Amino acid sequence: MAKKEFPKVHFYDQDLIDMYDSTWRWFDDFVKKGNEKNGFASKYLNYPQNNVINQFDACFLSFSLVYSNRNFPVISLLDNFYAKQEEDGAIRGEYMERDGRAVFAEDNPEGVLPPLFAWAEYNIYHKLGLKKRVREIMPVLEKYFSWIEKTFRKENGLYSVPLSATMMVNAPREGMVYPIDFNAQVAVTALYMSALGEILNDKEISYRYKRAFFSIKTRINTKMWNREDGFYYDLDRSENQIRVKTIASFWTLLAEIPNEERSDGLIGHLTNPEEFAVDNPVPTISADESMYDKFGEGFRGSVVPPFNYMVIKGLEKYGKFDLAREFSLRHLYSVLDALHPEEGGKGALWEAYAPQHEGPAKWSGNKNFPRPMFLTYAALSTVTLIIENILGLYISLPRKTVDWTIPTLEIMGIENLELKRNMITILSNKSGRGWEIRLKSEKLYYLTINILDSKKKTLPIPSGKCSILIDKL
């Protein structure tokens, strides 16, 4: 079957467009085939050199592949894990590609990784519009959530997992027993499980997970918030705060945990150049921590695209669209510099980047970090951030809606984006009549335009071609 076109992006910087286009071509090397022995889907994507599938990788890769106009499979990324669910609801974080066996480690005996399936499925629903899938996977997600609760929740209501379960394996979090990120990720899961219940119009499911969300939110705010520092911290075994500022704290923004006052304090750390607002934002630990390294040193400063994406989506939850776009642009230009290094070195899209130095991150003694051409992470920057934060588009197929936040009037837009079997084009341009938005669609949909935070309007866009003069809105 011949491939459809990938969505084409328009932006004033051709280098960013070229990087976006190239990413789709490079994904051809990621296509793998499951077999009877490993029990994986007949077609799925994974880093070519990997010999395992990784839950964290699969969830974040789905946020990029939803924009492939169905050229690449998305749901098989997660179905590979659901097919391995055990009787008690357990889904392990890694499985061998050779034979499908679960991977366990001495420091992570349950093989748990960040529980992000519900967030990924909510996004897949809005980008691919598959309500039937939500109904089918809810029993799997409910059993998985129950396993997380009974296995990792302690008597104090908080969750305890080893450091390796946070995907920040050498971060300076000594003594950590209750990680802020994993607890916030459980809250994220409950939040999106409730939202999936609403999609199914199941009030019982929606209420049950909303109650779970408020329970963990209360405990995080009570025990992990430090008013003096304006920050959320890990706890040790005695529930004392470990006052090392890491990117883990910002999962609370995605989970909608801080109130307005606390979010202002937390975001203040993100805007401080002495802390997280370094040249390439956002490093995995604050630049004023003693263990911080400007070359990254693994998770002691590296800029890692999934964590960046999480921070940027958290900022959006609190209406900080300008800051989210600024971080996206600064990060993308660092990615671009590493793809085309000036000194004649080999360029690539990397697993992680140095926060205050051009090029990939470093990790002394670990020659496998960062992995080159690791699109699993890098495409979050070169595809997802470009569509969602540089262009400012939020798409929902079930609602047949596109929200377009236009932070600045520029020649930009997207062409041939699939919206529920409807190919649409949205472009802003300057003509003799002033700035206008040109649209092309095969079917009716609804466009909400938010220009410079001063003009906001929802319009029905008919089939065929039309244009909107911004001055007339």
Helices and strands as residue ranges (DSSP letters): E 8-10, H 14-26, G 27-30, E 31-32, E 44-45, E 52-54, H 55-65, H 75-82, E 94-96, H 117-128, H 131-152, G 163-166, H 180-199, H 203-223, E 225-226, E 231-232, E 234-235, E 241-242, G 247-250, H 251-254, H 260-270, H 305-317, H 321-339, H 375-379, I 380-390, E 393-396, E 401-406, E 412-418, E 423-431, E 434-441, E 445-451, E 455-461, E 464-469, G 470-472
